[in-house]
Amino acid sequence: MAYALGLREITVNIHQSNAMRKLGTRNITELIRLSETLKRITHPKTSRGTFVTMAPT
């Protein structure tokens, strides 16, 4: 993910850790599930529960 965003891996890890701490999740799987749940609640008509993956070019 860091490469696709043009960021250093440590930067992504710090932001991920902060988000997990603030949202009360224990791992990345819980964070993604919570994100998808919140997306469905806030945007019920447009959310299909799909993920977009970014491969390095």
C-alpha positions as CSV (number, residue, x, y, z in Angstrom):
1,M,0.0,0.0,0.0
2,A,2.8,2.4,0.9
3,Y,4.4,2.0,-2.6
4,A,1.1,2.6,-4.4
5,L,0.5,5.8,-2.3
6,G,4.1,7.0,-2.7
7,L,4.7,6.9,1.0
8,R,7.2,5.1,3.3
9,E,6.0,1.9,4.9
10,I,6.6,3.3,8.4
11,T,4.2,6.2,7.6
12,V,1.5,3.8,6.6
13,N,2.1,1.6,9.7
14,I,1.8,4.6,12.0
15,H,-1.4,5.8,10.5
16,Q,-2.8,2.3,10.5
17,S,-1.9,1.9,14.2
18,N,-3.5,5.2,15.1
19,A,-6.7,4.3,13.3
20,M,-6.8,0.9,15.0
21,R,-6.2,2.4,18.4
22,K,-8.9,5.1,18.0
23,L,-11.5,2.7,16.6
24,G,-10.8,0.0,19.1
25,T,-9.7,-2.7,16.7
26,R,-7.0,-5.3,17.5
27,N,-5.8,-6.2,14.0
28,I,-6.1,-5.2,10.3
29,T,-8.9,-7.6,9.7
30,E,-11.1,-6.0,12.3
31,L,-10.2,-2.6,11.0
32,I,-11.3,-3.5,7.4
33,R,-14.5,-5.1,8.6
34,L,-15.4,-2.1,10.7
35,S,-14.6,0.2,7.7
36,E,-16.9,-1.9,5.4
37,T,-19.6,-1.8,8.0
38,L,-19.4,2.0,8.4
39,K,-19.3,2.4,4.7
40,R,-22.6,0.4,4.3
41,I,-24.2,2.4,7.1
42,T,-23.2,5.9,5.8
43,H,-23.6,5.1,2.0
44,P,-26.2,2.2,1.8
45,K,-27.2,2.8,-1.8
46,T,-23.6,2.9,-3.3
47,S,-21.8,0.3,-1.1
48,R,-21.5,-3.2,-2.4
49,G,-18.8,-4.4,0.0
50,T,-16.2,-4.6,-2.7
51,F,-12.5,-3.9,-2.3
52,V,-10.2,-2.1,-4.6
53,T,-6.7,-3.5,-4.7
54,M,-3.7,-1.5,-5.9
55,A,-0.8,-3.3,-7.5
56,P,2.6,-1.6,-7.9
57,T,3.4,-0.6,-11.4
